[in-house]
Amino acid sequence: MSDEAETPGEHPSPVPPIAPDNRQLWEWKTKYEDAAPQIRCEAKILGLYLFSFGLASVLAFSYAGDFTILKGDSAVPLFHLERRDVLCWLVGSVGGTVFAIKWLVHSVANGIWHQDRFLWRVFVPLTGGIYAHVVLAIMQSGIMAGKSEDFASPNLMREIVIAFLAGYFADGVSGLLTNVANAIFGKVDKK
């Protein structure tokens, strides 16, 4: 019998899992001591975006008509937005917000967060909404992926899904739009 015999009921301690950021067990303090306030600020902004765009998406989806402001007592619209357009922008912005949140969490957890990316994280959700419109317009015109006759009949759910994906993958959409523009207008040579 060995000197290190286990007593009944005792188990060897488990091997600690390897954390992706090479932290040891019980190492819980932030490595972003000075930057923690800015990281929290970014998280709050993105949380507010997600809440606002998400709530507005639900409200716009539940609203049956278009959004119109009439000029005085006349029937002339001063301002008009179709429900579909509002929903596409909002849902594209939700997609961009979800991606920005995912990237913020990933970059903090993996030690690659940087102050200079603040503007990227704040504006990606907004550009996601714009890209959602552009992608849908390009697809409906038949210029890109999918047949234009597939988009001849309105399908709000399909458009919402495409809007979310365009917002979520805004960086990839930007590159794709560059390729589309180069194909249409030709590539500008650098001088």
C-alpha positions as CSV (number, residue, x, y, z in Angstrom):
1,M,0.0,0.0,0.0
2,S,1.3,3.5,-0.8
3,D,1.9,6.3,1.6
4,E,-0.5,8.5,-0.4
5,A,-3.5,6.2,-0.1
6,E,-6.8,8.1,-0.6
7,T,-9.2,8.1,2.3
8,P,-12.7,6.9,1.5
9,G,-14.8,9.7,-0.1
10,E,-11.9,11.7,-1.3
11,H,-11.4,12.2,-5.0
12,P,-8.4,13.6,-6.8
13,S,-8.9,17.2,-7.8
14,P,-10.0,17.7,-11.4
15,V,-7.6,19.0,-14.0
16,P,-8.5,22.7,-14.6
17,P,-9.9,23.4,-18.1
18,I,-7.7,25.4,-20.4
19,A,-9.2,28.9,-20.8
20,P,-8.9,30.5,-24.2
21,D,-7.2,33.6,-22.7
22,N,-4.7,31.4,-20.7
23,R,-6.1,32.5,-17.3
24,Q,-5.6,30.3,-14.3
25,L,-8.5,29.1,-12.1
26,W,-9.5,31.9,-9.7
27,E,-7.8,34.6,-11.8
28,W,-10.8,36.9,-12.1
29,K,-9.4,40.4,-12.1
30,T,-9.7,42.3,-15.4
31,K,-6.7,42.9,-17.5
32,Y,-8.4,46.0,-18.8
33,E,-8.1,48.0,-15.6
34,D,-7.8,51.4,-17.3
35,A,-10.1,50.7,-20.2
36,A,-12.9,49.0,-18.2
37,P,-15.0,52.2,-18.1
38,Q,-14.9,52.5,-21.9
39,I,-15.7,48.9,-22.4
40,R,-18.7,49.2,-20.1
41,C,-19.7,52.3,-22.0
42,E,-19.6,50.5,-25.3
43,A,-21.5,47.6,-23.8
44,K,-24.2,50.0,-22.6
45,I,-24.4,51.7,-26.0
46,L,-24.8,48.4,-27.8
47,G,-27.3,47.2,-25.2
48,L,-29.3,50.3,-25.7
49,Y,-29.1,49.8,-29.5
50,L,-30.3,46.2,-29.1
51,F,-33.2,47.2,-26.9
52,S,-34.2,50.1,-29.0
53,F,-33.9,48.5,-32.4
54,G,-35.5,45.2,-31.1
55,L,-38.5,47.0,-29.5
56,A,-38.9,49.2,-32.6
57,S,-38.8,46.1,-34.8
58,V,-41.5,44.4,-32.8
59,L,-43.7,47.6,-32.8
60,A,-43.2,48.1,-36.6
61,F,-43.9,44.4,-37.3
62,S,-47.1,44.6,-35.3
63,Y,-48.2,47.8,-37.0
64,A,-50.3,47.0,-40.1
65,G,-49.9,50.1,-42.2
66,D,-47.2,52.4,-43.6
67,F,-45.9,55.4,-41.6
68,T,-47.3,58.6,-43.0
69,I,-47.4,62.2,-41.7
70,L,-49.9,64.3,-43.6
71,K,-49.4,68.0,-44.3
72,G,-52.1,69.8,-42.2
73,D,-55.6,68.9,-43.2
74,S,-54.8,67.9,-46.7
75,A,-54.3,64.4,-48.1
76,V,-50.8,65.3,-49.3
77,P,-48.2,63.3,-47.4
78,L,-45.5,65.4,-45.8
79,F,-43.5,62.2,-44.9
80,H,-44.1,58.6,-45.9
81,L,-42.2,55.4,-45.1
82,E,-43.4,52.0,-46.1
83,R,-43.6,49.5,-43.3
84,R,-41.4,47.1,-45.2
85,D,-38.6,49.7,-45.4
86,V,-38.8,50.6,-41.7
87,L,-38.7,46.9,-40.8
88,C,-35.7,46.2,-43.1
89,W,-33.7,49.0,-41.6
90,L,-34.6,48.1,-38.0
91,V,-33.9,44.4,-38.4
92,G,-30.7,45.1,-40.3
93,S,-29.7,47.3,-37.4
94,V,-30.5,44.5,-35.0
95,G,-28.3,42.2,-37.0
96,G,-25.4,44.7,-37.0
97,T,-25.9,45.2,-33.2
98,V,-25.8,41.5,-32.5
99,F,-22.6,41.2,-34.4
100,A,-21.0,44.2,-32.7
101,I,-22.0,42.7,-29.3
102,K,-20.5,39.4,-30.2
103,W,-17.3,41.0,-31.4
104,L,-17.1,43.2,-28.2
105,V,-17.4,40.1,-26.0
106,H,-15.0,38.1,-28.2
107,S,-12.4,40.9,-28.3
108,V,-12.5,41.5,-24.5
109,A,-12.4,37.8,-23.7
110,N,-9.5,37.1,-26.0
111,G,-7.4,40.2,-25.1
112,I,-7.6,41.9,-28.5
113,W,-10.0,44.7,-27.5
114,H,-8.7,48.1,-28.7
115,Q,-9.9,51.7,-28.1
116,D,-9.5,52.5,-31.8
117,R,-12.2,50.2,-32.8
118,F,-14.8,52.1,-30.8
119,L,-16.3,53.9,-33.8
120,W,-16.5,50.6,-35.7
121,R,-18.5,49.0,-32.9
122,V,-20.8,52.0,-32.6
123,F,-21.5,52.5,-36.3
124,V,-21.7,48.9,-37.5
125,P,-25.3,48.5,-36.3
126,L,-26.4,51.6,-38.2
127,T,-24.6,50.6,-41.4
128,G,-26.2,47.2,-41.0
129,G,-29.6,48.8,-41.5
130,I,-28.4,50.6,-44.6
131,Y,-26.8,47.5,-46.1
132,A,-30.0,45.6,-45.5
133,H,-31.8,48.0,-47.9
134,V,-29.1,47.9,-50.5
135,V,-28.8,44.1,-50.5
136,L,-32.6,43.7,-50.8
137,A,-32.7,46.3,-53.7
138,I,-29.9,44.6,-55.5
139,M,-31.5,41.2,-55.1
140,Q,-34.9,42.5,-56.2
141,S,-33.3,44.0,-59.3
142,G,-31.8,40.7,-60.3
143,I,-28.2,42.0,-60.2
144,M,-27.1,39.7,-57.5
145,A,-27.8,36.2,-56.2
146,G,-31.3,34.9,-56.6
147,K,-33.7,35.5,-59.5
148,S,-35.6,38.7,-59.8
149,E,-38.8,36.8,-60.3
150,D,-38.3,35.2,-56.8
151,F,-38.6,38.7,-55.4
152,A,-41.5,39.7,-57.7
153,S,-44.1,38.8,-55.0
154,P,-43.7,40.4,-51.6
155,N,-42.5,38.1,-48.9
156,L,-42.0,40.1,-45.7
157,M,-40.4,37.2,-43.7
158,R,-37.9,36.5,-46.4
159,E,-37.0,40.2,-46.5
160,I,-36.6,40.4,-42.7
161,V,-34.3,37.4,-42.7
162,I,-32.2,38.8,-45.5
163,A,-32.1,42.2,-43.7
164,F,-30.9,40.6,-40.5
165,L,-28.2,38.6,-42.3
166,A,-27.1,41.7,-44.2
167,G,-26.8,43.6,-41.0
168,Y,-25.0,40.8,-39.1
169,F,-22.5,40.3,-41.9
170,A,-22.1,44.0,-42.7
171,D,-18.3,43.7,-43.2
172,G,-18.8,40.9,-45.7
173,V,-21.6,42.8,-47.4
174,S,-19.3,45.8,-47.8
175,G,-16.8,43.7,-49.7
176,L,-19.5,42.1,-51.8
177,L,-20.9,45.5,-52.7
178,T,-17.4,46.6,-53.7
179,N,-17.3,43.6,-56.1
180,V,-20.7,44.4,-57.5
181,A,-19.7,48.0,-58.0
182,N,-16.5,46.9,-59.7
183,A,-18.4,44.6,-62.0
184,I,-20.9,47.4,-62.9
185,F,-18.6,50.4,-63.1
186,G,-15.2,48.8,-63.6
187,K,-12.3,48.8,-61.2
188,V,-10.6,52.1,-60.5
189,D,-6.9,51.7,-61.0
190,K,-4.7,53.2,-58.3
191,K,-2.3,55.8,-59.6
